[in-house]
């Protein structure tokens, strides 16, 4: 599972999820990727499930890049607890995803296989995504 080695504070604020992604909206490392169309939180377990689904489909061929990291802790209060008495204890780790962010990338496999692998990975995620290709370098001369 992915989680930070250490953080400055144990408990993070919930924050806002509005707006577009500030960076990483093109396929940078691989040839194909999946891009987020909605905002949301993705847990470390969901990232790992998507990674496993992808690598099993491509059968150890090609290379996979994971461009997201769960660096925000989320808290939960115990079941059947009355209101008040402070914030709950840290429960897990999430990554904040905004629309336009390329989350996973693949290279070294045919396009059809990449499409299938990324489709399987997208099924493990709680947000809508789309398949994207690397843009051809327009500025090459």
Order of alpha helices (4+ residues) and beta strands (2+ residues): beta-beta-alpha-beta-beta-beta-beta-alpha-beta
